[in-house]
Amino acid sequence: MNMVDSAQPFKTLLGPESDSQRTQYPYVTGTSVVGVKYKDGILMASDMGASYGSTLRYKSVERMKPIGKHSLLGASGEISDFQEILHYLDELILYDNMWDDGNSLGPKEVHSYLTRVMYNRRNKFNPFWNSLVLGGVKNGQKYLGTVSMIGVHFEDSHVATGFGNHLARPILREEWNENMSYEDGVKLLEKCMRVLLYRDRSAVNKIQIAKITEEGVTISRPYALKTFWEFNAFKNPTVGAEGSW
Amino acid sequence: MFRNQYDTDVTTWSPAGRLFQVEYAMEAVKQGSAAIGLRSKTHVVLACVNKANSELSSHQKKIFKVDDHIGVAIAGLTADGRVLSRYMRSECINYSFTYESPLPVGRLVVQLADKAQVCTQRSWKRPFGVGLLVGGLDESGAHLYYNCPSGNYFEYQAFAIGSRSQAAKTYLERKFESFMGSSRDDLIKDALFAIKETLQGEKLKSSICTVAVLGVGEPFHILDQETVQQVINAHEIVEEEASAEQEAAAAADQDAPSADEAAPADQGIAPMDI
């Protein structure tokens, strides 16, 4: 009886049913996350949408969550995988707290841990289908990094996932600076989110902006951006490219 | 300690509530050659006496680098110490790889203590016969811990273990209150003085001791023999000047001939590459 039981798990990794054990494509996905360093810490923005393919199915999904005392994690991609990652991080932070000594995991350590998790899953051909933005402040040191679903990871002064890389980062490259105040940072992020709202089909007009400083994490209440649809270019979109739509 | 009917097994309690095997393991620590550690707010110094078995052999390695920010000095069964050092190195490097951050020494010490405790509660194991002085850096500064074969660990400002360590402890007890604010060089000087106390009259030379330092901005490393000898010379001279003139005169007379002897004698002892 024992011998037959031990064969079961291996059988399902071979043969026609094996692919159902691995992530092949995402189902419920979130779109861009944008993060910047500013004077007192990190600011991160994301909308609250989760799409089911081309349908904007869920509109109140929090895609940014605090991790421990010092970090904030934002995710785009498969929402169920994000929830699984949060579960792993919950356990990580719990064990860290259980040491009950003066030490705690900072954003750099969490980022490194996530990199290991993402890369390991990628190597098993069963990735967490997410792009993650990890920001935080510890002992006055600001940290902002990103990890992709294949384990590509790096730190920068401003990061974004998905469409944010193409639409938001050019704006940030022009207008970001090290000593932005909180208000400047929020304005800049709202500018990025507005462009994403106009041009990313999976964006919804309900965003949150999260701030993390030495004191801790605050995630704003959801709110909508003001939009303007009377641009001439919007009214006559194909004027520069006759025949397109 | 005398033999009794409760000391065969580590898993047998005595009626007085003692585990004799564990206590015997702690005796093994006392038989090893001395190791001392002291720390300030920012630095930890570990030092040990290295006595070779014979003139023909080299001495045993008793100080190990565990990571850039952690070092350990052992006393007792050096073989057990080597195995535990390898475990510590492994833990540090795995943590560094996962978190890209140094393992806080306080956590390593607890892991080490838990490992030692297991050996006090399995009938097919024996306690480790080695005491470890673990020096390392944490978020909160420099720390010195002592890990016992019993699975206990204690934090210290300064401590000495091994044979004739009581003499060193007496010296350290006189001076420890100033250690927190000591400079790195003062700590090294105090470590050498403490080692000298355990030698009970034998001349302190850099060939019979090993000194290692680590601190904020200074990765763990073992000081080379010339540096140690320089510190010995600098402070022994100072000490002689401070004492009575007669003693100074007598010591100076002895020093001149013995200094000449020391050089060729050092060359005779086997080289200790670390």
Interface residues (C-beta under 8 A of the other chain):
Chain A: W99 D101 G102 N103 L105 G106 K108 E109 H111 S112 Y113 R116 N139
Chain B: F97 T98 Y99 E100 S101 P104 G106 R107 V110 D138 E139 S140
